[in-house]
Amino acid sequence: MPLKVGDIIAFERTFTVRDVELFTEISGDEGIHHKTPDEQGRLVIQGLLTATLPTKVGGDYSVMARNMNFEFLRPVFTGDTIICEVKIEKYEKQDNNRTAISTTFLCKNQNEKEVVKGDFSGVIL
């Protein structure tokens, strides 16, 4: 089913220690806060790992992103469940048989606290 302006695509993910370990290996982001648990035994999730949540729409809808903006509002920890809502702001067919898309997104943790917000735009291939 095609997207339209105003659609909201929502999904959630709970981050694990293994997620942090794998992202550390791939990204090389080995900050001490990603490797040393806090007093509650949690690791801080890398910001760019958290940023993969809104990009899931890209994979689901074959979006080739051209611009991505993120504002990281508070830390995300292992065990947190993050709910991400992506809102379609622009969805227009173009002459080259592609569709231009622009979105805004907001990600909240299980306590309804905002953790990441921003926008991305690109084309659907």
Contacts in CASP RR format, 6 or more apart in sequence:
PFRMAT RR
TARGET T0000
AUTHOR 0000-0000-0000
METHOD contacts of the structure
MODEL  1
MPLKVGDIIAFERTFTVRDVELFTEISGDEGIHHKTPDEQGRLVIQGLLT
ATLPTKVGGDYSVMARNMNFEFLRPVFTGDTIICEVKIEKYEKQDNNRTA
ISTTFLCKNQNEKEVVKGDFSGVIL
2 91 0 8 1.000
3 9 0 8 1.000
3 61 0 8 1.000
3 88 0 8 1.000
3 91 0 8 1.000
3 101 0 8 1.000
4 88 0 8 1.000
4 91 0 8 1.000
5 88 0 8 1.000
5 89 0 8 1.000
5 90 0 8 1.000
5 91 0 8 1.000
6 87 0 8 1.000
6 88 0 8 1.000
6 89 0 8 1.000
7 87 0 8 1.000
7 88 0 8 1.000
7 91 0 8 1.000
8 85 0 8 1.000
8 86 0 8 1.000
8 87 0 8 1.000
8 88 0 8 1.000
9 57 0 8 1.000
9 60 0 8 1.000
9 85 0 8 1.000
9 86 0 8 1.000
9 88 0 8 1.000
10 83 0 8 1.000
10 84 0 8 1.000
10 85 0 8 1.000
10 86 0 8 1.000
11 53 0 8 1.000
11 56 0 8 1.000
11 83 0 8 1.000
11 84 0 8 1.000
12 81 0 8 1.000
12 82 0 8 1.000
12 83 0 8 1.000
12 84 0 8 1.000
13 53 0 8 1.000
13 81 0 8 1.000
13 82 0 8 1.000
13 84 0 8 1.000
14 79 0 8 1.000
14 80 0 8 1.000
14 81 0 8 1.000
14 82 0 8 1.000
15 45 0 8 1.000
15 49 0 8 1.000
15 50 0 8 1.000
15 76 0 8 1.000
15 77 0 8 1.000
15 78 0 8 1.000
15 79 0 8 1.000
15 80 0 8 1.000
15 82 0 8 1.000
16 78 0 8 1.000
16 79 0 8 1.000
17 43 0 8 1.000
17 78 0 8 1.000
19 45 0 8 1.000
19 49 0 8 1.000
19 78 0 8 1.000
20 34 0 8 1.000
20 43 0 8 1.000
20 45 0 8 1.000
20 46 0 8 1.000
20 49 0 8 1.000
20 78 0 8 1.000
23 29 0 8 1.000
23 46 0 8 1.000
23 48 0 8 1.000
23 49 0 8 1.000
24 30 0 8 1.000
24 34 0 8 1.000
24 35 0 8 1.000
24 46 0 8 1.000
27 46 0 8 1.000
27 48 0 8 1.000
27 49 0 8 1.000
29 46 0 8 1.000
29 48 0 8 1.000
33 43 0 8 1.000
33 44 0 8 1.000
34 43 0 8 1.000
34 44 0 8 1.000
34 45 0 8 1.000
34 46 0 8 1.000
35 43 0 8 1.000
36 43 0 8 1.000
37 43 0 8 1.000
38 44 0 8 1.000
38 77 0 8 1.000
40 77 0 8 1.000
41 78 0 8 1.000
42 77 0 8 1.000
42 78 0 8 1.000
42 79 0 8 1.000
43 77 0 8 1.000
43 78 0 8 1.000
44 75 0 8 1.000
44 76 0 8 1.000
44 77 0 8 1.000
45 75 0 8 1.000
45 76 0 8 1.000
45 77 0 8 1.000
45 78 0 8 1.000
45 80 0 8 1.000
47 72 0 8 1.000
47 76 0 8 1.000
47 116 0 8 1.000
50 72 0 8 1.000
50 76 0 8 1.000
50 82 0 8 1.000
50 107 0 8 1.000
50 115 0 8 1.000
50 116 0 8 1.000
51 68 0 8 1.000
51 70 0 8 1.000
51 116 0 8 1.000
53 82 0 8 1.000
53 84 0 8 1.000
53 105 0 8 1.000
53 107 0 8 1.000
53 116 0 8 1.000
54 84 0 8 1.000
54 86 0 8 1.000
54 103 0 8 1.000
54 105 0 8 1.000
54 107 0 8 1.000
54 116 0 8 1.000
54 118 0 8 1.000
54 120 0 8 1.000
55 65 0 8 1.000
55 68 0 8 1.000
55 120 0 8 1.000
56 84 0 8 1.000
57 63 0 8 1.000
57 86 0 8 1.000
57 103 0 8 1.000
58 65 0 8 1.000
61 101 0 8 1.000
61 124 0 8 1.000
62 124 0 8 1.000
62 125 0 8 1.000
63 101 0 8 1.000
63 120 0 8 1.000
63 122 0 8 1.000
63 123 0 8 1.000
63 124 0 8 1.000
63 125 0 8 1.000
64 122 0 8 1.000
64 123 0 8 1.000
64 124 0 8 1.000
64 125 0 8 1.000
65 120 0 8 1.000
65 121 0 8 1.000
65 122 0 8 1.000
66 121 0 8 1.000
66 122 0 8 1.000
66 123 0 8 1.000
67 119 0 8 1.000
67 120 0 8 1.000
67 121 0 8 1.000
67 122 0 8 1.000
68 119 0 8 1.000
68 120 0 8 1.000
69 118 0 8 1.000
69 119 0 8 1.000
69 120 0 8 1.000
70 116 0 8 1.000
70 117 0 8 1.000
70 118 0 8 1.000
71 116 0 8 1.000
71 117 0 8 1.000
71 118 0 8 1.000
72 115 0 8 1.000
72 116 0 8 1.000
73 114 0 8 1.000
73 115 0 8 1.000
73 116 0 8 1.000
73 117 0 8 1.000
74 109 0 8 1.000
74 113 0 8 1.000
74 114 0 8 1.000
74 115 0 8 1.000
75 115 0 8 1.000
76 82 0 8 1.000
76 109 0 8 1.000
76 115 0 8 1.000
76 116 0 8 1.000
80 109 0 8 1.000
80 110 0 8 1.000
80 115 0 8 1.000
81 109 0 8 1.000
81 110 0 8 1.000
82 107 0 8 1.000
82 108 0 8 1.000
82 109 0 8 1.000
82 110 0 8 1.000
82 115 0 8 1.000
82 116 0 8 1.000
83 107 0 8 1.000
83 108 0 8 1.000
83 109 0 8 1.000
83 110 0 8 1.000
84 105 0 8 1.000
84 106 0 8 1.000
84 107 0 8 1.000
84 116 0 8 1.000
85 105 0 8 1.000
85 106 0 8 1.000
85 107 0 8 1.000
86 103 0 8 1.000
86 104 0 8 1.000
86 105 0 8 1.000
87 103 0 8 1.000
87 104 0 8 1.000
87 105 0 8 1.000
88 101 0 8 1.000
88 102 0 8 1.000
88 103 0 8 1.000
89 102 0 8 1.000
89 103 0 8 1.000
89 104 0 8 1.000
89 119 0 8 1.000
90 100 0 8 1.000
90 101 0 8 1.000
90 102 0 8 1.000
90 121 0 8 1.000
91 99 0 8 1.000
91 100 0 8 1.000
91 101 0 8 1.000
92 99 0 8 1.000
92 100 0 8 1.000
93 99 0 8 1.000
94 100 0 8 1.000
94 123 0 8 1.000
98 123 0 8 1.000
98 124 0 8 1.000
98 125 0 8 1.000
99 123 0 8 1.000
99 124 0 8 1.000
100 121 0 8 1.000
100 122 0 8 1.000
100 123 0 8 1.000
101 121 0 8 1.000
101 122 0 8 1.000
101 123 0 8 1.000
101 124 0 8 1.000
102 119 0 8 1.000
102 120 0 8 1.000
102 121 0 8 1.000
102 122 0 8 1.000
103 119 0 8 1.000
103 120 0 8 1.000
103 121 0 8 1.000
104 117 0 8 1.000
104 118 0 8 1.000
104 119 0 8 1.000
105 116 0 8 1.000
105 117 0 8 1.000
105 118 0 8 1.000
105 119 0 8 1.000
105 120 0 8 1.000
106 114 0 8 1.000
106 116 0 8 1.000
106 117 0 8 1.000
106 118 0 8 1.000
107 114 0 8 1.000
107 115 0 8 1.000
107 116 0 8 1.000
107 117 0 8 1.000
108 114 0 8 1.000
108 115 0 8 1.000
109 115 0 8 1.000
END
